[in-house]
Amino acid sequence: MEESNLEERQIVEIDNTKYTVISRKAKEVFSKDKLVKLIAKYALAELQKDY
């Protein structure tokens, strides 16, 4: 697997400070609805860990 095809780096300068922005592409694509449900399940699991 080639990392270069899955990752894009860009340098952005804000207020004279340089930041590296890394965009990664996944092989598996989720719909918006499925992604929201996945994030919600993860958040609930994290909250339940604390109690």
C-alpha positions in Angstrom: 0.0 0.0 0.0 1.4 3.3 -1.0 1.1 6.1 1.6 1.6 8.9 -1.0 -1.7 8.1 -2.7 -3.6 8.1 0.6 -2.1 11.2 2.2 -1.8 14.8 1.0 0.2 17.4 3.0 -0.3 21.2 2.7 1.4 24.0 4.5 -0.8 26.8 5.6 0.3 30.1 7.1 -1.9 31.9 9.6 -0.7 35.0 11.6 2.9 34.3 10.6 2.8 30.8 12.0 3.1 27.8 9.6 0.9 24.8 10.1 1.0 21.5 8.2 -2.4 20.2 7.2 -2.6 16.5 6.5 -5.6 15.1 4.5 -6.0 11.4 4.4 -8.2 9.4 2.0 -9.8 6.2 3.2 -10.5 3.2 1.0 -13.9 2.7 2.6 -16.4 5.5 2.1 -19.3 6.2 4.5 -22.5 8.0 3.8 -23.3 11.1 5.9 -26.0 9.2 7.8 -23.7 6.2 8.5 -20.8 8.5 9.6 -23.1 10.4 12.1 -24.2 7.1 13.6 -20.7 5.9 13.9 -19.6 9.1 15.6 -22.6 8.9 18.0 -21.8 5.3 18.9 -18.2 6.2 19.6 -19.2 9.1 21.7 -21.6 7.0 23.8 -18.9 4.3 24.3 -16.5 7.0 25.5 -19.0 8.4 27.9 -19.8 5.0 29.3 -16.1 4.4 30.0 -16.1 7.2 32.5 -19.0 5.8 34.6 
